[in-house]
């Protein structure tokens, strides 16, 4: 414990930002969080919340001043990744570099592309083939170049599709409909093994990378449970909500139609490959190095249902 004198700055107040903040506060760090509105629910006590435009490198630099570590958990709307994501991350990278702070970046698995040789590991080839995957890959290469050139020290945490308390995406697609007895929306097939990552485990990993110097200069997969099929996942949701779960499979035509009202829905079409074949991530390196373990999947689902039920009760 350092009595909160060591500053850690988190860009983004979504589920990953919140769970990273909770873990850092538990470790006695002074946490500053940054978003565009200056408001956020469910932040732990003592967290400093600042309203700012992280696309502005001058603002990002001012907010990172004095920080030991900076965490990149922010992203633009899903349909604006290609146009805006590189600029956002470049601004945050510049802020961390100027401050001399470690930069810890949250990523997904898009950089690997379609799995071809078994489970994805930190050394799997980067064969991104989708528009959003190529954006992610370009950002990753820029970050790696900054490491090599000595501009910034940092690490990358990669997780698979995540869910958990504070994640409004899985809440809207699965947990709230299941609690209301309505159809849940599932991408792709129900019978293919798929790694799921729990948002609190993602946050704990990010906080660990930001406080352990041996993590620097490397990629780390977030500790995640053995893969399950989406059908098995929904069985756990059914058990937790205590009622049958009806399923609506979101295929390309349905996603295209949904995209007429919600542009993010259409962006999911190119990612359906993740759900139409085995999509498995190996996280043994992180578990072994830092002694971290994933939250058991039944426990994670039950906690997410409890959170979603509480959200319904407050509406």
N, C-alpha and C positions, 0 to 999 in steps of 0.2 A: 504494500500500500504506500502511495506517495502523497496522501492527503489532498489529492486533487490538483497538485501543482503542475503536473505534466499534461500539456495540452494535446488533445487528439481532435482533429477536425474531420467531420463527416459531411460530405456533399450528398444530399438526398435524404429524404425522410420517409421513404417507402419501407416495406418490411425488412429489407436487408440493412438499411440504415438504422432502423429502430432496434433491431436485435443486436447489431454491432454496438450501438450506444449502451444498451442494457448491460452487455458483457463488460464493456470498458468501465462503466460506472461501478459495476460489481468489483472490478479490479482497482478501484480508487482513483481513476483518471478524471481529469477535467475535460468534459466533452462539449464541443461546439458543433451544432448541426446547422446546415445551410439549405434553404429552399427558396423558391420564388415568392411564396405567399407570406412567409413569416409566421405561419400557423401550422400546428400538427397536434394530433391527439395521441395519447398514450405514451408520451415521452417520460423517461424516469426523472425523478426529482433531481434538481441541480444541473440539468442540461441547459446550456445556453443555446437558444434558437435565434438565428439571424436571417433576416430577409435579404436576399441578394440575387444578382443575375450571374450565375456561374459561367455563362458564355463570355462574359467580360473578363479577360485575363487580369486586368487591373484589380477588379473586385476580388477575384479568386486569390490573387497574390496577397492582398490586404488581409483577407480572412485566414489565410494559412500562416501568416507571420507568427513566429514563435512556436509553431507546432512541432511536436516530436514526430507525429505521423498524420498523414492525410489519407482518407478513405474515399474512393470513387465509387459511390453507390447510386449516382444519379444517372438518369437517361431521359431522352426526349420521348414524346409519344411514339408508340411502336411504328406507326406509318410514316414517321419523320426521321427514322434512323439514318437513312442514306444522306439526307440533306443536312442533318444537324448534329449527329452523334460525334463525328470526328472533331468538330470545333469545340464541343462541350468538353471532351476529354483532354484535348490539347490545352485548353484554358486551365483546367485543374492541374494538369501536369506542370505547366509553367509556374503556377502558384506554389506547388510543392517544391519544385526545383529551386525557386528563388528563396524559399524559406529554409532550404536544406533539410526538409522533412522527408521521411520515408513515404512513399506513395503505394498504397495497397489498393488494388483494383479488383472489383467483383466482375466476373465474366460468366457466360454460359458456355455451352459446348458447341456452338455454331461453327467455331473455327475448324473443327475436325471434319466437318462434312459427314457424308454417309459412312457409317462404320463398315469396314470391309475385313478386318482381321481380329475379330473378337472384341473383348471389352476395351473401352477407351482408357488409356493411361496418359500421364503427363508427357510421355515421349511419343505418343501417337502422331503420325504425320498430319500436318495442317492442310487439309484438302477442302476448304470451304467452297461450296458450289452454289449457294443461294445468294441473293442480293444482300440480305442482312448478314449472312455468314462472311461475305467478302468485306463488308464494312467492319465487322468485328476483327477480322484477320488484319486488315490495314492498321487498325488502332493498336492491335497487339504488336505488330512489327514496329510501329513508331515507338511504343513503350520499350521494347527490347533494345532498339537502337539508342534510346536515351540511357538505358542501363549501361550499354557497352561504352558509350562516350563519356560516362561519368557525370551526366547531367543530373541524374536523380537515382537514388536507391529505392528499390521497391520489390513487390511480390504480387503475384496474381493468384486469386482463389477462383476456381471454376466449379460450378455446381450444375447438376442436371435440372430438369424442370422442378421448380420448388413450390411448396405449399406451406401453409401454417397460419397461425394467428397473425393478423395484420395484412395478410395477402388478399387484397380485394379481388384479384383475378380468379383464384380458385374458389374464393367465397361466392362470387357471382355465378360461376359456371357449375359448381358442384355442391358446395355446402349449404348455401341458402335454399336452392331448389330442393335438395334432399330433405331438409328440415320442414319445408312447406308441402312435401308430398308431390312436387312437380318433377318434370324430367330434368336430369342433369345432362350437361353437354360434354361429350367426349370426342376427342380427335382420333381418327383412325381406328385401328382394330383393337379389340378387347383381349386378344389371346397372345400378344407378343410381350416378352419380358422387357421391362422398362425401369430404369433407375429413377427414383424420386428423391429429391433432396428437401430436407426440412428447414424452413427459413431460420429458426433459432440456431440450428447447427451451422448454417452458413454464417450467421452473425458471429458466432463463437469462433469460427475459423478465421474470419477477417480480423477480429480483435487479437487472436493469437499471433497471426502473421505480423501485425503492427507492433507487437511487444516482444518478439523473438527475432533477434538479428540473424540467426542461422536460416531464417526463411527467405532472406533477401536474395534477389536475382534468380528466383525460381518460380515455377508454376506448381500449385498445390490443388488437388481435388478435394472438395468438401466431403468429410466423412458422411457416407450415405449407406442405407441398408441394402442388402442383397435385392436384386431386381424382382419385381412382381409384375404380373400382367395387370392391365387396367381393370379387368374383371375382378381380380383378387383385391385390388385397391378399393373398388366399389363395394365389395363384400365387407371390408373393414368399415367403410362409411355407413353401410346399412346397419351393421351391428352397433355402431356408435349412436346413430340417430334413433334406432329402435323401430324402424319401419322399412318396408321394401323401397328400393331405389329404382326408379324408371330411367331409362337411358335413351338419349337422343344422340346419334352419331353424326358429328359435323363433317360431312363430305365436301369436296370442292364446290359443287353447285350450291349447296346450302351456305357455305362460307362466302361465296361470291354474292349471293343475294343479300346476306347479312351485311356485306360490305357497302351496300348502297346507303345504309344508315350509319354504319360504324366502320370507318376505313381500317381500323385495326384488325377486324375480322378477316378481311381479304388478305392481309399480310400473313395470316396463318397458313394459307394454302401451300406455300413453298416449303413449309416446315413439316408437312404431314409425313415425310419420310421417316421422321423420328418415331412414329407410332405404327408404321406399317411393316416393321421388321424389328428384330432385337436391337435395343438401344441401351447399352449397358456401360456404366462408368465404374472404373476401379479407383478406390480411394485409400488403398492400403498404405501408400507412401505417407500420407498425412497422418493417418491413424498411428502408424508405427513411430514416426518422428516426434510427434507432439503428445502422444498418449491420449488422443481424442477418439471418441466413439460416437456413432450416430445414435440419436434417440430411437428406441425401438418403434417400428412403424405403427403398431396398434396404439401405443401411447401417444404418438404424434397425431394420429388421426383423431383420437378422443379429445386431445387438447384443442385441436382445430374446430371440432364440432362444438365444444363448450364455448369457445370464443365466438363462433358464428351465431350460436343460440343467444348469447348475451347481446350481440349486436342487434339481433331481431327484437329482443325484449326492450331495447332502449329507443327503438324507432317509434 
